[in-house]
Amino acid sequence: MICVVQVPWKLYLIILTSSLLHLFHGEAHSSRNRYQKWKATLSAVVDTADYNKTAWTIIYEDRNEEKVYCTPSLDPETTDECSSGDSWFGSWLRWCPTSLSLLREAEKTLLSNLKSSYRGRYINVGCAVGTKESHIWTVSLNEDSNNIPLVLLHGFGSGVGLWCLNFDSLSVNRPVYAMDIIGFGRSSRPAFTMDPVEAEREFITTIELWRQKLALEKFVLLGHSFGGFLAASYAIKHPERIHHLILADPWGFPERPLDVDGQKKYPLWVKAIGVILQPFNPLSVIRTAGPLGPKLLQKARPDLSRKFSGMVKDAEEVIPNYLYHCNAQNPTGESAFHTLMAGFGWAKYPMIQRMDSLRKGMPMTVIYGSRSWVDHDPGFQIKYMRKDSYVDVQVIHGASHHVYADKAEVFNKLINDIGRHTDNGTLPKLAPDVPRTSREENSGTIGLTVSNTINVHNDDTTDESTVQADVLNMPDN
């Protein structure tokens, strides 16, 4: 049993946290447009420094990555972090009732709903981040298949467990590998460089070292949200490893509008909130809540559980519990993500600026949820920019940002179709361009806020049964 330390300032922070969660949860009780305006407002009132738009090229420079000082270490779960003694980390854990053992059990409960067998293990990626060896938690299925492998990169604040609606279907005909991105989930949580260019480089380097250890020569790479941002960056650096790049509702692609700060004069209290929240990690409110964190997350985000209720037993408890333990750990990956952010949601070095650097001819599919807060326009911009390459933009109607969970059956069929064509050396039929006037409303320039940081906004709309016709009627070959 973990001892909870009652400290007055922490109780005060609980009250503040509850108020913030209630504020952002208000979407369920207000109109979609009103909530979108609130999110855009918070993003707009934050001053953002100017960045050298060409500095991102440093990410892809060839360097000697060998470090003089590299301390060997065991995997993160070998030593129970609850025995941290009187250190600040041990004291913090007594306030946040979490541990890697609890996260392991939460993931095990979630993945027990799978019909397929899976293998979980740690992959040592050396000292790619810091001077101590790091380990990446990896789940794999159907490794004996000779078909082209599929690699999955989860989104911000997530972990391998949230692919539970996809693993069974996606692994029927090919190997599937899913990692907890370094700094997240059950993987090691080293301290990243607090420079956005170097932090992104560290993420990409760990993915490549992970690939080398698993001896994956070439694969289909699928990334969701922040994982989509990293997948695109990895594909620029290591194009020879990618058969097909799939970006599911990717974060960090559009540029921050130049006139966002001048669109409206905001009240002083709104500016104050923006200034107060800016220095904090996006999910700090979950940790601030201490022992109330799991219940607050469960109450504030019931939509997360509903997405998985069709398959996951007791989803209303299992999903919030898993996400809480994913995000109540030492938030080094979250801090690195915060370093990459501009304002409350844009990337300091947007991926759209780099798409010309992606290898000519690399097949690419961009998948959006029609009701997602993520701007769809970059996908169509990329299609226009890469006219000499295969770029397919699929919009799944009735899905929000968690497109792989909202419409799992449609999503899985789409990914499996890409896999079959990749095995056969062919390309799937392109989806027709969807005119802007016929697209479901999305936020366009909405940034990232507390309510959508775990990769979705609160869904207060009713899912539609209609799905893009070309997705439903996919050929089997």
C-alpha positions as CSV (number, residue, x, y, z in Angstrom):
1,M,0.0,0.0,0.0
2,I,1.3,3.5,-0.9
3,C,1.3,6.1,1.8
4,V,-0.4,9.3,0.9
5,V,1.1,12.4,2.4
6,Q,-1.5,15.1,3.2
7,V,0.1,18.5,2.5
8,P,-2.0,21.7,2.4
9,W,-0.5,23.1,-0.8
10,K,-1.3,19.9,-2.6
11,L,-4.9,20.0,-1.4
12,Y,-5.0,23.5,-2.8
13,L,-3.7,22.3,-6.1
14,I,-6.4,19.6,-6.1
15,I,-9.1,22.3,-6.0
16,L,-7.3,24.2,-8.8
17,T,-7.0,21.0,-10.8
18,S,-10.7,20.0,-10.3
19,S,-11.7,23.5,-11.5
20,L,-9.5,23.2,-14.6
21,L,-10.8,19.8,-15.5
22,H,-14.4,21.0,-15.0
23,L,-13.7,24.0,-17.2
24,F,-12.2,21.9,-20.0
25,H,-14.8,19.2,-19.6
26,G,-17.5,21.8,-20.2
27,E,-17.5,20.8,-23.9
28,A,-19.9,18.0,-23.0
29,H,-22.3,20.7,-21.8
30,S,-21.8,23.3,-24.5
31,S,-21.8,23.7,-28.2
32,R,-18.8,22.4,-30.3
33,N,-18.2,25.8,-31.8
34,R,-18.1,27.5,-28.4
35,Y,-15.5,25.0,-27.1
36,Q,-13.4,25.3,-30.2
37,K,-13.3,29.0,-29.8
38,W,-12.1,28.6,-26.2
39,K,-9.3,26.3,-27.2
40,A,-8.2,28.6,-30.0
41,T,-8.3,31.6,-27.6
42,L,-6.0,30.0,-25.1
43,S,-3.6,29.2,-28.0
44,A,-3.7,32.7,-29.3
45,V,-3.0,34.6,-26.1
46,V,0.3,32.9,-25.5
47,D,3.3,34.8,-26.9
48,T,5.5,32.5,-29.1
49,A,9.1,33.3,-29.9
50,D,10.2,33.3,-33.5
51,Y,12.3,30.3,-34.6
52,N,14.8,29.8,-37.4
53,K,12.7,28.0,-39.9
54,T,15.7,26.2,-41.4
55,A,17.1,24.9,-38.0
56,W,15.2,21.6,-38.3
57,T,17.7,20.4,-40.9
58,I,20.1,19.8,-38.0
59,I,17.9,16.9,-36.9
60,Y,18.9,14.9,-39.9
61,E,22.6,15.6,-39.9
62,D,24.9,12.5,-39.8
63,R,26.8,12.4,-36.5
64,N,28.9,10.0,-34.5
65,E,26.3,9.1,-31.9
66,E,28.7,7.2,-29.7
67,K,29.0,8.7,-26.2
68,V,32.1,8.6,-24.1
69,Y,30.1,8.1,-20.9
70,C,27.4,5.5,-21.0
71,T,26.3,3.8,-17.8
72,P,24.8,0.3,-18.2
73,S,21.4,-0.2,-16.6
74,L,18.7,-2.8,-16.3
75,D,15.2,-2.3,-17.6
76,P,13.0,0.2,-15.8
77,E,11.0,-2.5,-13.9
78,T,13.9,-4.3,-12.4
79,T,14.0,-1.9,-9.5
80,D,10.7,-0.9,-8.0
81,E,10.6,2.9,-8.1
82,C,8.5,2.8,-4.9
83,S,11.7,2.1,-3.0
84,S,13.2,5.5,-3.9
85,G,13.7,6.3,-0.2
86,D,13.7,10.0,0.8
87,S,14.4,11.3,-2.7
88,W,12.1,13.9,-4.3
89,F,11.0,11.2,-6.7
90,G,10.0,8.8,-3.9
91,S,8.2,11.6,-2.1
92,W,6.3,12.5,-5.3
93,L,5.3,8.9,-5.9
94,R,3.8,8.8,-2.4
95,W,1.6,11.7,-3.5
96,C,0.8,10.2,-6.9
97,P,-0.3,6.6,-6.2
98,T,1.5,5.0,-9.2
99,S,4.4,2.7,-10.0
100,L,5.6,0.8,-13.0
101,S,4.3,-2.4,-11.5
102,L,0.8,-0.8,-11.4
103,L,1.2,0.3,-15.0
104,R,2.3,-3.2,-15.9
105,E,-0.8,-4.7,-14.3
106,A,-3.1,-2.1,-15.9
107,E,-1.6,-2.9,-19.4
108,K,-1.9,-6.6,-18.7
109,T,-5.6,-6.2,-17.8
110,L,-6.2,-4.2,-21.0
111,L,-4.4,-6.6,-23.3
112,S,-6.1,-9.6,-21.8
113,N,-9.0,-8.8,-24.0
114,L,-7.0,-9.7,-27.1
115,K,-7.7,-13.0,-28.9
116,S,-4.2,-13.2,-30.4
117,S,-1.1,-14.1,-28.4
118,Y,1.5,-11.4,-28.0
119,R,5.0,-11.0,-26.7
120,G,6.2,-8.1,-24.5
121,R,9.9,-7.3,-23.9
122,Y,12.3,-4.5,-23.3
123,I,14.7,-3.4,-26.1
124,N,18.0,-1.8,-25.0
125,V,18.7,1.3,-27.1
126,G,21.8,2.4,-25.3
127,C,22.6,6.0,-24.4
128,A,20.7,7.7,-27.1
129,V,19.2,10.1,-24.5
130,G,21.5,11.1,-21.6
131,T,24.4,9.0,-20.3
132,K,22.5,6.0,-19.0
133,E,21.1,3.1,-21.1
134,S,17.5,3.3,-22.0
135,H,15.0,0.5,-22.7
136,I,11.9,0.6,-24.9
137,W,8.9,-1.5,-24.0
138,T,7.8,-3.4,-27.1
139,V,4.7,-5.6,-27.8
140,S,4.8,-7.8,-30.9
141,L,2.4,-10.2,-32.6
142,N,2.7,-12.8,-35.3
143,E,6.5,-12.4,-35.6
144,D,6.8,-15.6,-37.7
145,S,4.9,-14.2,-40.6
146,N,7.0,-13.5,-43.7
147,N,4.9,-10.6,-44.8
148,I,6.1,-7.0,-44.5
149,P,6.0,-5.9,-40.8
150,L,3.9,-3.1,-39.5
151,V,5.3,-0.7,-36.8
152,L,3.0,1.4,-34.6
153,L,3.9,4.6,-32.8
154,H,1.3,5.8,-30.3
155,G,0.2,9.4,-29.6
156,F,1.0,11.8,-26.8
157,G,0.1,10.6,-23.3
158,S,-0.7,7.1,-24.6
159,G,1.0,3.7,-24.8
160,V,0.8,0.3,-26.6
161,G,-2.3,-0.7,-24.7
162,L,-4.6,1.7,-26.6
163,W,-3.9,-0.3,-29.8
164,C,-6.0,-3.1,-28.3
165,L,-8.8,-2.6,-30.8
166,N,-6.4,-3.0,-33.6
167,F,-3.8,-5.7,-32.7
168,D,-6.0,-8.7,-33.5
169,S,-7.0,-7.5,-37.0
170,L,-3.7,-6.0,-38.0
171,S,-1.6,-9.0,-37.0
172,V,-3.6,-11.6,-38.9
173,N,-1.4,-11.5,-42.0
174,R,1.8,-9.8,-40.8
175,P,4.1,-9.1,-37.9
176,V,3.1,-6.1,-35.8
177,Y,5.4,-4.2,-33.5
178,A,4.3,-1.5,-31.1
179,M,6.5,0.4,-28.8
180,D,6.0,2.7,-25.9
181,I,7.9,5.7,-27.2
182,I,10.9,6.6,-25.1
183,G,9.7,8.8,-22.2
184,F,6.2,7.4,-22.2
185,G,4.4,4.3,-21.0
186,R,6.6,1.5,-19.6
187,S,9.7,2.6,-21.5
188,S,12.7,4.4,-19.8
189,R,12.2,8.0,-18.9
190,P,15.5,9.8,-19.4
191,A,15.9,13.5,-19.3
192,F,15.8,14.9,-22.8
193,T,17.7,17.9,-24.1
194,M,15.6,21.0,-23.7
195,D,16.3,22.2,-27.2
196,P,13.5,21.4,-29.6
197,V,15.8,20.4,-32.4
198,E,18.0,18.1,-30.3
199,A,15.0,16.7,-28.4
200,E,13.3,15.6,-31.7
201,R,16.6,14.2,-32.8
202,E,16.8,12.1,-29.6
203,F,13.3,10.7,-30.3
204,I,14.3,9.7,-33.8
205,T,17.6,8.2,-32.8
206,T,15.9,5.9,-30.3
207,I,13.5,4.7,-32.9
208,E,16.3,3.8,-35.2
209,L,18.3,2.1,-32.5
210,W,15.2,0.1,-31.6
211,R,14.8,-0.9,-35.2
212,Q,18.4,-2.1,-35.4
213,K,18.1,-4.2,-32.3
214,L,15.0,-5.9,-33.8
215,A,16.7,-6.3,-37.2
216,L,13.7,-4.9,-39.1
217,E,15.0,-4.1,-42.5
218,K,11.9,-2.4,-44.0
219,F,8.4,-2.0,-42.8
220,V,5.1,0.0,-43.0
221,L,5.3,2.7,-40.4
222,L,2.1,4.0,-38.8
223,G,2.0,6.9,-36.3
224,H,-0.9,8.5,-34.5
225,S,-0.9,12.1,-33.4
226,F,2.5,12.9,-31.9
227,G,3.5,9.5,-33.1
228,G,2.6,10.7,-36.6
229,F,4.9,13.6,-36.2
230,L,7.7,11.4,-35.2
231,A,6.9,8.8,-37.9
232,A,7.2,11.5,-40.6
233,S,10.5,12.8,-39.1
234,Y,11.9,9.3,-39.0
235,A,10.9,8.7,-42.6
236,I,12.8,11.8,-43.7
237,K,15.9,10.6,-41.8
238,H,15.7,6.9,-42.8
239,P,13.6,6.7,-46.0
240,E,15.3,3.4,-47.0
241,R,13.4,1.7,-44.1
242,I,9.9,2.7,-45.1
243,H,7.7,0.8,-47.5
244,H,4.7,2.9,-46.8
245,L,4.2,5.9,-44.4
246,I,0.8,6.1,-42.6
247,L,-0.1,9.2,-40.6
248,A,-3.2,8.9,-38.5
249,D,-4.6,12.3,-37.5
250,P,-1.0,13.6,-37.1
251,W,-0.1,16.4,-34.8
252,G,2.4,19.2,-35.5
253,F,2.0,19.6,-39.3
254,P,0.4,23.0,-39.9
255,E,2.2,26.3,-39.3
256,R,0.9,28.5,-36.5
257,P,-1.1,31.3,-38.2
258,L,0.8,34.6,-38.4
259,D,-2.3,36.6,-37.4
260,V,-3.5,34.3,-34.6
261,D,-2.4,36.9,-31.9
262,G,-4.1,39.7,-33.7
263,Q,-7.4,38.0,-34.4
264,K,-9.1,39.4,-31.3
265,K,-8.4,41.4,-28.2
266,Y,-8.7,39.0,-25.3
267,P,-9.8,39.8,-21.7
268,L,-7.1,40.1,-19.1
269,W,-8.3,37.0,-17.3
270,V,-8.0,34.9,-20.4
271,K,-4.5,36.1,-21.0
272,A,-3.7,35.4,-17.3
273,I,-4.8,31.8,-17.7
274,G,-2.7,31.4,-20.8
275,V,0.4,32.8,-19.1
276,I,-0.2,30.6,-16.0
277,L,-0.6,27.4,-18.0
278,Q,2.2,27.9,-20.5
279,P,5.1,26.8,-18.4
280,F,3.4,23.6,-17.2
281,N,3.5,20.2,-19.0
282,P,0.2,19.5,-20.7
283,L,-0.8,16.7,-18.3
284,S,0.6,18.1,-15.1
285,V,-3.0,18.5,-13.7
286,I,-3.3,14.7,-13.5
287,R,-0.2,14.5,-11.3
288,T,-1.2,17.5,-9.3
289,A,-4.4,15.8,-8.3
290,G,-2.4,13.1,-6.5
291,P,-4.6,10.2,-5.3
292,L,-7.7,11.8,-6.8
293,G,-6.1,11.6,-10.3
294,P,-7.6,8.3,-11.5
295,K,-11.2,9.4,-10.4
296,L,-10.8,12.8,-11.9
297,L,-9.6,11.4,-15.2
298,Q,-12.5,8.9,-15.2
299,K,-15.0,11.6,-14.5
300,A,-13.6,14.2,-16.8
301,R,-13.1,11.9,-19.8
302,P,-15.9,9.3,-20.0
303,D,-15.7,9.4,-23.8
304,L,-12.3,7.6,-23.6
305,S,-13.9,4.6,-22.0
306,R,-16.9,4.5,-24.4
307,K,-14.5,4.1,-27.4
308,F,-13.3,0.8,-26.0
309,S,-16.5,-0.5,-24.2
310,G,-17.4,-2.8,-27.1
311,M,-14.3,-5.0,-26.6
312,V,-12.7,-4.1,-23.2
313,K,-14.4,-5.5,-20.1
314,D,-15.0,-2.9,-17.5
315,A,-13.7,-0.2,-19.8
316,E,-15.0,2.6,-17.7
317,E,-12.4,1.6,-15.1
318,V,-9.7,-0.1,-17.1
319,I,-9.0,2.7,-19.6
320,P,-8.8,5.6,-17.2
321,N,-6.6,3.4,-14.9
322,Y,-4.2,2.6,-17.7
323,L,-4.0,6.2,-18.9
324,Y,-3.5,7.5,-15.4
325,H,-0.5,5.2,-14.7
326,C,0.9,6.0,-18.2
327,N,0.9,9.7,-17.3
328,A,1.5,9.8,-13.5
329,Q,5.1,8.5,-14.0
330,N,8.1,10.7,-14.3
331,P,7.0,12.9,-17.2
332,T,10.3,13.2,-19.2
333,G,8.7,12.4,-22.6
334,E,5.9,14.9,-21.8
335,S,8.5,17.6,-21.0
336,A,10.2,16.9,-24.3
337,F,6.9,17.2,-26.1
338,H,6.4,20.5,-24.3
339,T,9.7,21.6,-25.6
340,L,8.6,20.8,-29.2
341,M,5.3,22.8,-28.7
342,A,4.7,26.4,-29.7
343,G,1.9,28.0,-27.8
344,F,-0.8,25.4,-26.8
345,G,-0.6,23.1,-29.8
346,W,1.5,23.9,-32.8
347,A,5.0,22.6,-33.3
348,K,7.9,25.0,-33.2
349,Y,9.2,23.3,-36.3
350,P,6.0,22.3,-38.3
351,M,6.3,19.1,-40.3
352,I,4.6,20.7,-43.3
353,Q,7.7,22.7,-43.9
354,R,9.8,19.5,-44.4
355,M,7.6,17.5,-46.7
356,D,9.8,18.5,-49.7
357,S,12.6,16.6,-48.0
358,L,10.7,13.3,-47.9
359,R,12.1,10.8,-50.4
360,K,10.5,11.2,-53.8
361,G,8.2,8.2,-54.5
362,M,7.7,7.1,-50.9
363,P,4.0,6.0,-50.6
364,M,2.1,7.9,-48.0
365,T,-1.4,7.8,-46.6
366,V,-2.9,10.4,-44.3
367,I,-6.0,9.4,-42.3
368,Y,-8.2,12.0,-40.5
369,G,-11.2,11.7,-38.3
370,S,-13.9,14.0,-39.7
371,R,-14.7,15.4,-36.3
372,S,-11.1,15.7,-35.0
373,W,-9.6,18.9,-33.8
374,V,-6.6,18.3,-36.0
375,D,-6.5,20.4,-39.1
376,H,-7.1,18.3,-42.3
377,D,-5.6,20.8,-44.7
378,P,-2.0,19.7,-44.4
379,G,-2.9,16.3,-45.8
380,F,-4.3,17.9,-48.9
381,Q,-1.4,20.3,-49.1
382,I,1.1,17.4,-49.0
383,K,-0.9,15.7,-51.8
384,Y,-0.5,18.8,-53.9
385,M,3.2,19.3,-53.0
386,R,4.1,15.6,-53.8
387,K,2.3,15.3,-57.2
388,D,5.0,12.9,-58.3
389,S,4.4,10.5,-55.4
390,Y,1.5,8.5,-54.1
391,V,-0.3,10.5,-51.4
392,D,-3.7,9.3,-50.3
393,V,-5.9,11.3,-47.9
394,Q,-8.7,9.4,-46.2
395,V,-11.3,11.0,-44.0
396,I,-13.2,8.6,-41.8
397,H,-16.6,10.1,-41.0
398,G,-17.9,9.9,-37.5
399,A,-14.4,9.6,-36.0
400,S,-12.6,12.1,-33.9
401,H,-8.9,12.3,-33.1
402,H,-8.7,8.7,-31.8
403,V,-9.6,7.6,-35.3
404,Y,-8.2,4.1,-34.7
405,A,-10.6,3.5,-31.8
406,D,-13.6,5.5,-32.9
407,K,-14.0,3.5,-36.1
408,A,-11.7,0.6,-35.4
409,E,-13.2,-1.7,-38.0
410,V,-13.0,0.8,-40.8
411,F,-9.5,1.9,-39.7
412,N,-8.2,-1.7,-39.5
413,K,-9.6,-2.5,-42.9
414,L,-7.9,0.5,-44.4
415,I,-4.5,-0.4,-42.8
416,N,-4.9,-4.1,-43.9
417,D,-5.6,-3.0,-47.4
418,I,-2.4,-0.9,-47.5
419,G,-0.5,-3.9,-46.1
420,R,-1.9,-6.3,-48.8
421,H,-0.9,-3.9,-51.6
422,T,2.5,-3.4,-50.0
423,D,3.1,-7.2,-50.0
424,N,2.1,-7.3,-53.6
425,G,4.1,-4.3,-54.7
426,T,1.0,-2.3,-55.7
427,L,-0.7,0.7,-54.4
428,P,-4.3,1.1,-53.1
429,K,-6.8,3.2,-55.1
430,L,-6.7,6.9,-54.1
431,A,-9.6,8.3,-52.3
432,P,-11.3,11.2,-54.1
433,D,-10.5,14.7,-52.8
434,V,-13.2,15.9,-50.4
435,P,-14.2,19.6,-51.1
436,R,-13.9,21.8,-48.1
437,T,-17.6,22.7,-48.2
438,S,-18.6,19.0,-47.8
439,R,-16.2,18.2,-45.0
440,E,-17.5,17.9,-41.5
441,E,-16.5,20.9,-39.4
442,N,-13.1,20.8,-37.7
443,S,-11.1,23.3,-35.7
444,G,-8.5,24.2,-38.3
445,T,-6.1,26.2,-36.2
446,I,-7.1,24.7,-32.8
447,G,-4.2,24.1,-30.5
448,L,-3.7,21.6,-27.7
449,T,-5.4,21.9,-24.4
450,V,-5.9,19.8,-21.3
451,S,-9.0,18.1,-22.6
452,N,-7.5,16.9,-25.9
453,T,-3.9,16.2,-24.7
454,I,-4.6,12.5,-24.5
455,N,-5.1,12.6,-28.2
456,V,-8.9,13.3,-28.3
457,H,-11.3,16.0,-27.4
458,N,-14.4,15.1,-25.4
459,D,-16.9,13.7,-27.9
460,D,-20.3,15.2,-27.3
461,T,-21.6,14.3,-30.7
462,T,-23.3,11.1,-31.9
463,D,-21.3,8.9,-34.2
464,E,-22.6,8.7,-37.7
465,S,-23.0,5.3,-39.5
466,T,-21.8,6.8,-42.8
467,V,-18.3,6.2,-43.8
468,Q,-16.4,7.3,-46.9
469,A,-17.7,4.9,-49.6
470,D,-14.3,4.0,-51.0
471,V,-13.2,2.9,-47.5
472,L,-16.2,0.6,-47.0
473,N,-15.9,-0.9,-50.5
474,M,-12.2,-1.7,-50.4
475,P,-11.1,-4.6,-52.7
476,D,-9.6,-7.6,-51.0
477,N,-6.5,-7.6,-53.1
